[in-house]
Amino acid sequence: MTLPNEIQGFLDSQIEYYTKEAKSYKEMAQGYNLDDDSIHDTAFGIIIGCIYSSFLQAYTNQNSMPSSQEMEDFTEIITKNSKKIKESITSDDENG
């Protein structure tokens, strides 16, 4: 992985934050009056978009842009954490 440690740590903290707040993003998705089958996917997309935006902003704050390898690293991190993110969205379904 070529991501700087501070960026990698920042991404980890963003993933942690958004998984803890997944219910809010699911409610946001429900606000779009989507059919029940697409709410989870919409919430997942919103969360990934927020994390991606934060990732790019971290570089912008340093007057930089991520390299293609750093973008691949970002994608790998999201892929590794996608199950965790999806489970955080659906966990309240199982609890009532």
VEXNU-5671 format. One record per residue (C-alpha): residue number from 1; residue in one letter; y, z, x. Coordinates in steps of 0.05 Angstrom, whole numbers. Layout:
VEXNU-5671
<node seq="NUM" type="A" c2="Y" c3="Z" c1="X"/>
...
***
This chain:
VEXNU-5671
<node seq="1" type="M" c2="0" c3="0" c1="0"/>
<node seq="2" type="T" c2="68" c3="-19" c1="26"/>
<node seq="3" type="L" c2="110" c3="21" c1="-23"/>
<node seq="4" type="P" c2="155" c3="72" c1="11"/>
<node seq="5" type="N" c2="130" c3="143" c1="-2"/>
<node seq="6" type="E" c2="192" c3="162" c1="-42"/>
<node seq="7" type="I" c2="182" c3="102" c1="-88"/>
<node seq="8" type="Q" c2="109" c3="116" c1="-97"/>
<node seq="9" type="G" c2="124" c3="190" c1="-112"/>
<node seq="10" type="F" c2="178" c3="168" c1="-160"/>
<node seq="11" type="L" c2="130" c3="122" c1="-197"/>
<node seq="12" type="D" c2="79" c3="178" c1="-201"/>
<node seq="13" type="S" c2="132" c3="224" c1="-232"/>
<node seq="14" type="Q" c2="152" c3="169" c1="-281"/>
<node seq="15" type="I" c2="81" c3="158" c1="-303"/>
<node seq="16" type="E" c2="72" c3="233" c1="-312"/>
<node seq="17" type="Y" c2="136" c3="238" c1="-352"/>
<node seq="18" type="Y" c2="120" c3="180" c1="-399"/>
<node seq="19" type="T" c2="49" c3="203" c1="-411"/>
<node seq="20" type="K" c2="76" c3="272" c1="-432"/>
<node seq="21" type="E" c2="127" c3="239" c1="-477"/>
<node seq="22" type="A" c2="81" c3="185" c1="-505"/>
<node seq="23" type="K" c2="85" c3="213" c1="-576"/>
<node seq="24" type="S" c2="160" c3="197" c1="-578"/>
<node seq="25" type="Y" c2="147" c3="126" c1="-556"/>
<node seq="26" type="K" c2="93" c3="118" c1="-607"/>
<node seq="27" type="E" c2="141" c3="142" c1="-660"/>
<node seq="28" type="M" c2="192" c3="92" c1="-634"/>
<node seq="29" type="A" c2="140" c3="36" c1="-642"/>
<node seq="30" type="Q" c2="125" c3="59" c1="-713"/>
<node seq="31" type="G" c2="199" c3="52" c1="-727"/>
<node seq="32" type="Y" c2="193" c3="-22" c1="-718"/>
<node seq="33" type="N" c2="149" c3="-22" c1="-781"/>
<node seq="34" type="L" c2="91" c3="-55" c1="-746"/>
<node seq="35" type="D" c2="21" c3="-57" c1="-774"/>
<node seq="36" type="D" c2="-22" c3="2" c1="-752"/>
<node seq="37" type="D" c2="-63" c3="-42" c1="-705"/>
<node seq="38" type="S" c2="-3" c3="-59" c1="-661"/>
<node seq="39" type="I" c2="33" c3="8" c1="-656"/>
<node seq="40" type="H" c2="-8" c3="32" c1="-596"/>
<node seq="41" type="D" c2="2" c3="-34" c1="-559"/>
<node seq="42" type="T" c2="77" c3="-33" c1="-574"/>
<node seq="43" type="A" c2="84" c3="39" c1="-549"/>
<node seq="44" type="F" c2="45" c3="20" c1="-486"/>
<node seq="45" type="G" c2="92" c3="-39" c1="-475"/>
<node seq="46" type="I" c2="153" c3="4" c1="-484"/>
<node seq="47" type="I" c2="127" c3="56" c1="-434"/>
<node seq="48" type="I" c2="108" c3="3" c1="-382"/>
<node seq="49" type="G" c2="176" c3="-29" c1="-392"/>
<node seq="50" type="C" c2="211" c3="37" c1="-380"/>
<node seq="51" type="I" c2="171" c3="51" c1="-317"/>
<node seq="52" type="Y" c2="184" c3="-20" c1="-292"/>
<node seq="53" type="S" c2="258" c3="-13" c1="-305"/>
<node seq="54" type="S" c2="259" c3="53" c1="-268"/>
<node seq="55" type="F" c2="221" c3="21" c1="-210"/>
<node seq="56" type="L" c2="272" c3="-35" c1="-204"/>
<node seq="57" type="Q" c2="330" c3="14" c1="-212"/>
<node seq="58" type="A" c2="304" c3="55" c1="-154"/>
<node seq="59" type="Y" c2="311" c3="-7" c1="-109"/>
<node seq="60" type="T" c2="378" c3="-26" c1="-139"/>
<node seq="61" type="N" c2="404" c3="43" c1="-122"/>
<node seq="62" type="Q" c2="386" c3="28" c1="-50"/>
<node seq="63" type="N" c2="419" c3="-41" c1="-53"/>
<node seq="64" type="S" c2="351" c3="-72" c1="-45"/>
<node seq="65" type="M" c2="298" c3="-111" c1="-83"/>
<node seq="66" type="P" c2="223" c3="-100" c1="-81"/>
<node seq="67" type="S" c2="183" c3="-150" c1="-40"/>
<node seq="68" type="S" c2="126" c3="-189" c1="-71"/>
<node seq="69" type="Q" c2="77" c3="-141" c1="-38"/>
<node seq="70" type="E" c2="114" c3="-81" c1="-68"/>
<node seq="71" type="M" c2="111" c3="-115" c1="-136"/>
<node seq="72" type="E" c2="36" c3="-123" c1="-127"/>
<node seq="73" type="D" c2="32" c3="-50" c1="-108"/>
<node seq="74" type="F" c2="71" c3="-32" c1="-171"/>
<node seq="75" type="T" c2="22" c3="-73" c1="-213"/>
<node seq="76" type="E" c2="-37" c3="-39" c1="-179"/>
<node seq="77" type="I" c2="-9" c3="30" c1="-195"/>
<node seq="78" type="I" c2="3" c3="12" c1="-267"/>
<node seq="79" type="T" c2="-67" c3="-18" c1="-273"/>
<node seq="80" type="K" c2="-98" c3="45" c1="-244"/>
<node seq="81" type="N" c2="-59" c3="88" c1="-293"/>
<node seq="82" type="S" c2="-63" c3="44" c1="-355"/>
<node seq="83" type="K" c2="-122" c3="83" c1="-383"/>
<node seq="84" type="K" c2="-85" c3="149" c1="-375"/>
<node seq="85" type="I" c2="-23" c3="119" c1="-409"/>
<node seq="86" type="K" c2="-63" c3="90" c1="-466"/>
<node seq="87" type="E" c2="-100" c3="156" c1="-477"/>
<node seq="88" type="S" c2="-34" c3="194" c1="-479"/>
<node seq="89" type="I" c2="-12" c3="148" c1="-535"/>
<node seq="90" type="T" c2="-75" c3="156" c1="-576"/>
<node seq="91" type="S" c2="-89" c3="230" c1="-562"/>
<node seq="92" type="D" c2="-50" c3="255" c1="-622"/>
<node seq="93" type="D" c2="-90" c3="207" c1="-667"/>
<node seq="94" type="E" c2="-153" c3="247" c1="-652"/>
<node seq="95" type="N" c2="-119" c3="314" c1="-664"/>
<node seq="96" type="G" c2="-95" c3="296" c1="-733"/>
***
